[in-house]
Amino acid sequence: MKYEAVVELAPPGIWVAQGTAPAMARAHSHDDIELNVVTRGAIEYLMGERRVRVEQGQSAVFWASLPHRLLAPPGEPAEVCWAHVPLSTVLTWDLPAADLRSLLEGRPALATVPSDVDASSVWRRWGSDFAGRDADAALLEVQAFMRRTLRAARMQPSDTGPTSRPLEMAAFVMERFRDPITAADVAAVAHLNTEYAMTLFRKAWSMTIGDFLLRRRVAEAQRLLATTELDCSAVGYAAGFGSGSNFYAQFAKLVGTSPGQYRAALRSVEDESA
């Protein structure tokens, strides 16, 4: 991909970990919804053009497909619990529309973790469950933790200010990704000429409008492959791809396997856990 020198791409997948927060030399991107809890100190992310600070005792939920980088802390390194869940999985959870829209527009949700929650112990249990035979139960608990964070964040006053043009453009893509939209359509939403809009979008998100659109369509295809019986070609058209050949080529490029193999692998995992 054109921007790999700027943004490291990591494969999506269910993952939980805890430890010292590392300063990142460059941004990275993975098509997951990410959950963080800071148990000591504080962390600061650079997300596009914004800095997002998460304090001790706070949780954060955000869409990690938008490039983000942990900055070097001014004091002692922070201790953090992390969880990643693929967007294609989260899309099956039927989250409140306002919460999902906010995440996919690039707005992180921040909330205070209840004082009676020991995040380190929770994460240790999840790690054990995902490594054993209780992965389904652990995933339900991760979902519940994310839902509580999103609900608590929704109840807090917002200080995000006016919607920026990069966010306006990203939101338009998230809403209209199934349609045959162009860069000119995206630029028009922000009342910009196409060339400047493309430059502004790339500067904010470290990817082109086309790359952003492609990722959203592939994530939708993954969701449909996991949750419906549509044949693979129909999945491609439903996700916004204009032709079957383009769908198969782009899916394999981003996911590393064909749509049929992806669905078969999901069902194999389901059979093993049954």
Helices and strands as residue ranges (DSSP letters): E 7-9, E 15-20, E 27-29, E 32-40, E 42-47, E 50-55, E 58-63, E 68-70, E 79-86, H 87-90, H 97-104, E 109-112, H 119-131, H 135-155, H 165-176, H 183-189, H 194-205, H 209-227, H 232-238, H 244-255, H 259-273
